[in-house]
Amino acid sequence: MTAMYRFDLTEKSCFKCVVTKPHSEFYRHLQMGDRLLGKCKECTKSDVMARYRLTIENRREYERVRSRRPERKLKALEYQRRRRIRNKQKCSAYWKVAFAVSVGKIDRRPCGVCEDTNSESNHADYSKPLDVLWLCRDHHLELHLLQCSHVKQSARTCVPRPETL
């Protein structure tokens, strides 16, 4: 007797988008017969994002309540303590700028890119704590993302150099 169904060992059809794709386009799922999830990675990601958008307020409230629990507060304090020990020079530079601004030794300037007055200090060199570049939150994050992805040259072209105080 011959088999009625022929299983393709290299491709699978997604039950959601009904497109046949290679096995590499499906997440592993050990409880399924072929050890692969029934929907492709793309459909799974879109479902996860849709669910995320629907439940975002519930999750925010859950995290607010969770962060107030005593054991979470202790963990947060311990993390901060370890981070300050690991980054002594960075923390010292941060506090020196905060103190200098509070006593009027240096002035908080607008963002060097977009002129937003709500700016943060960024240190190019922590050994020079008062030599800072003022950036808004968005441009500050953009600069660090560029630095983390080893594209420092691009950051230099879109962000002005810090002014020496």
C-alpha positions as CSV (number, residue, x, y, z in Angstrom):
1,M,0.0,0.0,0.0
2,T,1.4,3.4,-0.9
3,A,1.3,6.5,1.3
4,M,-1.5,9.0,0.5
5,Y,0.4,12.0,1.7
6,R,3.9,13.0,0.7
7,F,5.8,15.0,3.2
8,D,8.4,17.4,1.9
9,L,11.4,17.3,4.2
10,T,12.8,20.7,3.3
11,E,9.7,22.9,3.1
12,K,6.5,23.5,5.0
13,S,3.3,25.5,4.5
14,C,2.4,28.2,7.1
15,F,-1.2,27.7,8.3
16,K,-1.6,31.5,8.7
17,C,-0.3,33.0,5.4
18,V,-0.6,29.7,3.5
19,V,2.8,30.2,1.9
20,T,5.3,27.3,1.5
21,K,8.6,28.2,3.0
22,P,11.9,26.4,3.9
23,H,12.1,24.9,7.4
24,S,14.6,27.6,8.3
25,E,11.6,30.1,8.2
26,F,9.8,28.2,11.1
27,Y,10.6,28.3,14.8
28,R,11.4,24.9,16.5
29,H,8.6,23.4,18.5
30,L,9.4,20.1,20.0
31,Q,5.8,19.1,20.7
32,M,4.8,19.3,17.0
33,G,5.1,16.2,14.8
34,D,7.8,17.7,12.5
35,R,9.4,19.6,15.4
36,L,8.5,22.9,13.8
37,L,5.8,25.5,14.7
38,G,2.8,25.6,12.4
39,K,3.2,29.2,11.4
40,C,6.2,30.9,9.9
41,K,8.5,33.3,11.8
42,E,7.1,36.3,10.0
43,C,3.5,35.5,11.0
44,T,4.6,34.6,14.6
45,K,6.4,38.0,14.9
46,S,3.3,39.9,13.7
47,D,1.1,38.0,16.1
48,V,3.5,38.7,19.0
49,M,3.5,42.4,18.1
50,A,-0.3,42.6,17.8
51,R,-0.6,40.9,21.2
52,Y,2.0,43.3,22.6
53,R,0.0,46.3,21.4
54,L,-3.2,45.0,22.9
55,T,-1.8,44.3,26.3
56,I,0.7,47.1,26.8
57,E,-1.2,48.9,29.5
58,N,-1.7,45.7,31.5
59,R,2.0,45.0,31.3
60,R,2.9,48.6,32.3
61,E,0.7,48.3,35.4
62,Y,2.2,44.9,36.2
63,E,5.8,46.3,36.0
64,R,4.8,49.3,38.1
65,V,3.5,47.1,40.9
66,R,6.4,44.6,40.5
67,S,9.0,47.4,40.8
68,R,7.5,48.4,44.2
69,R,8.0,45.0,45.8
70,P,10.8,45.0,48.4
71,E,12.8,42.3,46.7
72,R,12.8,44.1,43.4
73,K,13.8,47.4,45.1
74,L,16.8,45.5,46.7
75,K,17.8,44.0,43.4
76,A,17.6,47.4,41.7
77,L,19.8,49.0,44.4
78,E,22.3,46.1,44.2
79,Y,22.5,46.5,40.4
80,Q,23.1,50.3,40.8
81,R,25.8,49.6,43.4
82,R,27.6,47.1,41.1
83,R,27.3,49.5,38.1
84,R,28.8,52.4,40.1
85,I,31.7,50.1,41.2
86,R,32.3,48.9,37.6
87,N,32.1,52.5,36.2
88,K,33.7,54.7,38.8
89,Q,35.1,57.2,36.4
90,K,31.8,57.5,34.5
91,C,29.7,58.0,37.6
92,S,32.2,60.5,39.0
93,A,32.1,62.5,35.7
94,Y,28.2,62.5,35.8
95,W,28.1,63.8,39.3
96,K,30.8,66.5,38.6
97,V,28.7,67.9,35.8
98,A,25.5,67.8,37.8
99,F,27.3,69.7,40.7
100,A,28.8,72.2,38.2
101,V,25.4,72.9,36.7
102,S,23.8,73.3,40.1
103,V,26.3,75.8,41.4
104,G,26.4,77.7,38.1
105,K,30.0,76.8,37.0
106,I,28.7,75.6,33.7
107,D,25.4,76.2,31.9
108,R,23.1,73.6,30.5
109,R,23.0,74.2,26.8
110,P,20.5,73.2,24.1
111,C,21.0,70.1,22.0
112,G,23.9,70.5,19.7
113,V,21.9,68.9,16.8
114,C,18.3,70.1,17.1
115,E,18.5,73.0,19.6
116,D,16.1,71.2,22.0
117,T,16.4,72.9,25.4
118,N,15.8,69.7,27.3
119,S,19.3,68.3,26.9
120,E,21.6,65.8,28.6
121,S,25.4,65.9,28.9
122,N,27.5,63.4,27.0
123,H,31.1,62.7,27.8
124,A,33.5,61.9,25.0
125,D,36.2,61.3,27.6
126,Y,35.4,60.6,31.2
127,S,38.9,61.8,32.3
128,K,37.7,65.4,31.3
129,P,34.4,65.5,33.3
130,L,33.4,69.1,32.4
131,D,34.2,68.7,28.7
132,V,30.7,67.7,27.6
133,L,28.5,67.7,24.5
134,W,24.8,68.6,25.2
135,L,22.3,66.5,23.4
136,C,18.6,65.8,23.6
137,R,17.6,62.3,24.7
138,D,16.9,61.2,21.1
139,H,20.2,62.4,19.8
140,H,22.1,61.1,22.8
141,L,20.6,57.6,22.3
142,E,21.4,57.8,18.6
143,L,25.0,58.7,19.3
144,H,25.4,55.7,21.6
145,L,23.7,53.3,19.2
146,L,26.1,54.4,16.5
147,Q,29.0,53.9,18.8
148,C,27.8,50.5,19.9
149,S,27.5,49.4,16.3
150,H,31.1,50.5,15.6
151,V,30.0,53.3,13.3
152,K,31.8,56.1,15.1
153,Q,32.7,58.0,11.9
154,S,29.0,58.5,11.1
155,A,28.4,59.8,14.6
156,R,31.1,62.4,14.2
157,T,29.6,63.7,11.0
158,C,26.0,64.2,12.4
159,V,26.9,65.4,15.9
160,P,29.0,68.5,16.6
161,R,32.2,68.2,18.7
162,P,32.0,69.0,22.4
163,E,33.0,72.5,23.3
164,T,35.8,72.9,25.8
165,L,34.7,74.8,28.9
